[in-house]
Structures are given as structure tokens and as C-alpha cells.
């Protein structure tokens, strides 16, 4: 029982599970539309159009609700937490929020996979990671990424029939690395510039895909990769 | 070329230029300037541009000199490496050009190449001026259609020759043999060559 109580060491922001549920709705609608597309073609009009509109409306409503804006203070707090500049646990919700925001931004702009991210689980994982003051900034960031990569924070929607392809796994890794490089880099002036920087981070990590994949296997090498790459973003 | 706003005031320009955000801003500015000056319109592949930056950075780091004396010469060499990488990855495509475009003008003979050269020369000149208080004096060869014809044909066969051609355009002495290798002490050798030439002149006249 005690172990179970310690399992959730952080009381999550009440909005987190709701946002996660909405992410599920949006993804489920998207996946359902894809899966039922062959059958939908057999439906007569106007039923076919109504079905498609209903699915798209569900997907858009879910996305609209979860795309709550973040601000520069949250990004700065997330970056400080990710690079170990602060051990203050109050940075956890901001870090989880920003990581998930970045994940969803990249999903819409530049990566190809069907993986969902859970803000609640990300926050839980971040709160469990012990702080080691001996670690450098990028060693901290590397530890966070490697932990999230092994966790259930990122995964496929239960019930989706198709398996995960190697290409999708690579996309997931690249997106995580790009978010880490972005968080570890010098901050931009405003939110628009931050989003642009995140896109550039993704493009840079994609250009360094071989080096990134090789570094992921070794925490020290990965920290060096993050340090070097973020200094050139 | 104006300095992109992303330049940090607390570090030399050559350091800012080693950040992708600075490179992309500066390149965007160059595209806009060249479009306004020539009437050409371009599309830019951001993914390919990031690839250019990543590959350039590796080549740049591989031969970075340790001697302070070599640093100004390395600015020119690094600009040549950039031109080589741009030509290799072709991140820009011409969308349209003016109806009256004269093909003997380098800007229309090879619009993408002209844009790449303008960008590399402008960054080169800007870094030399800002960080080393040195001026770049581009050569008249920059406007010669014959030189551009040779430039385009040669770099298609061997992109590394772009490094030597950029030196030529910038008014410097090109290294045509193995231009992809940076020669330490190059600035001193060039100065000695000029000094020796001047010393010989009284005897030959």
C-alpha cells in the first residue's frame, strides 16, 4: 500500500488528466476515420459526408481544447528544470506542459507517427527523477529524455490494429531529441520565435539523425550530443 | 547585408554565425534582398537548409585553426565551405524570373548560384569587418559571364572548387589545388609573396 502511495509522488494538475483524455478523443477520432474509410465509402450520401464531418468535428474539438497556449515563463521554467538549473519541484508541471506542447507542435508540423503523449505520465516521470547536483545541464536533459523514452508516457492508442514501424520509432526518437535540444538551447525572444526555434531544432536533429541515433545508446555520449547541438541551434 | 537580429551582442559575429537560427535568418534576408534586386523569385527548402548547416558545421569544426593569426583567413575558407555545401545540397529553387532577364548577367545565368555566392560573400565581408576590422574588396571577375560559366561548369564536377572560386570573387588569391584543405599560415604566405614581388620589382625595371 505504501508503495502504491509513493507511486504518484506528485499530485497532478487537475487539468492534466482532462487534457490527456481529450488527446485520446482527438486521436481516436482520427484513427477511427482512417480505419473506417473503406467502409465509409460504401455509405450513401448524405450519410457518408455526415460521418466524415462528425469524425472531423470530434478530432478538431479535442485538438482545440488541448491546445491551450503556453507562455514564455513556462518555457523558461521548463528549460531551467530540464537543464537542472533548479531542483524546485514546482517546475515539474511547467516542464510537462511544455514538453507535451512541443510534442504536439512537432506532430502537426514535421514528424510522421501515430504516438500519443500523456502529460500526466510525463509529469509523474519528471517528479520521480532524482536531482544529482554533480550532473551538467545537458546530462540532466539527457537523463530526462532517456527516462521518458523508456516510459509509457509515449505510446500508441490502445486498440489500434497496426503495429509500430521502425520508421515511426525513429520519428518518435527524433522528436524527443529535438525537444531536448530546443530546451537546452539559448532562449528566443518570444513565443513565435520559440516555435520557429523548435522547428529548426527538428530540422537540425533530422540532419544529424545518424549521430543522434548513435548517441541515444550511451547517456554520456547523448549528453555531449545535446550540449554540442544545442549550442549551435 | 544587415546583421540579423538574432546576433548576440555579447559574442563575436563569427560565433553567432555558428548557430542555425542566425544562419537561417541571414539566408532569408539574402533571399529577400536578391529577389528585390533581380526580380527573381525563389523557394527555399528549410530541411535542406538545415542539412547544409549541419554538414557545413562538421567541415568547419574539422579544420578550425588554433592560431589567432589564421582566424581571419579561416573566415574566407569557412565561407567557401558554405558555398560548396549550398551548391551540393541545392536548398533553393528558382520559381520565376523577369521576362526581360539577360542571360549574360550572372544573376540570370545561374540565379541559385548567384544567390549562394551573394550570401557567402556578404557573410564573409560582414564577419571580416565586424570581428577583424578588415575590408573585403570583391573582384571584377564577379561580374564576368565567362568566369561564371567556368564556375558553374567546374563546381558541377567538383563542388570543392567553389572554395577557390569564392576566394577569386572576394578578391583573394585562390588555392586551385586541393582547395578543401585549409593551409595554416596562409595569410603570412600571401603577404610574403606580395612582399617578395615588390622587392624584386626594382631589379627587373
Interface residues (C-beta under 8 A of the other chain):
Chain A: X186 X188 X196 X197 X199 X200 X203 X204 X206 X207 X208 X231 X232 X233
Chain B: X8 X18 X19 X20 X21 X24 X46 X47 X49 X50 X51 X53 X54 X55 X57
